[in-house]
Structures are given as C-alpha cells and as structure tokens.
Amino acid sequence: MLRKIYIILIFDFILTLSSCYKGNDYNYEPRYFASWSCQNNSSCINTLGYNQGSAGGFCSLNSCQNWVATNVSIYSSSQYTCSETATYTIYIFPKGNNICL
C-alpha cells in the first residue's frame, strides 16, 4: 500500500513539473513557447541575447503573446510565434521555483 502511495506521489510531482497546474481540480494545461528570429537586427539581438531563440514555458497562450508583444514584436523585422513546441533553443525560462513565465 505504501509503495502505491509513493508511486502516485511521484507521478503527481512529475505532472506538476511538466505541466502548468491550474487550481485544485487537477486540470493540467499545456505550456506555450515563444520562438523568435531577429532577422539579424542588432537591437533585437542585444535585447534578447540571441538572433534566434525561444522563451517558455508560459502557462497560457495569452501570456506568451503578451511576452512577445513586449519583447519581440517591437522590432519590425523580427519573426515570432507562440506554440506548444519551442522552435529554437530555449534561452529564457522560469527561474527558481516558478513553473511558468
């Protein structure tokens, strides 16, 4: 019995780390990733640190889109997308105990 409880707790912990936990009802939501390409724009590269990269995971599509609007789309030549998969290497990610950006 103790072994079953231990396995359930480990499974719950893994789900919490790999998905965004929403409330107390165990509804798990996918993470979203912002992927960008600065198109060699030096101002964009200086701000984001890389010509191409990804940020995430975000717990909602809306928060991903808000991050892109603030950090990437301000550069007219940049290209970007928010999706459930990172297109490039993830350079910007949650810090510390935060699960999502």
URWOVEN-V83032 format. One line per field, one symbol per residue. phi: phi as a letter, one per 20 degrees, with the letter a starting at -180 (. if undefined). A space follows every 10 residues. Layout:
BEGIN
phi=???
END
This chain:
BEGIN
phi=.fffffffff fffffffece fcmdeleedf eccedccflm fffffffenb fcaccqeefb fffffffffe dcffdgefcb bdbecffcge ddbgdmefec f
END
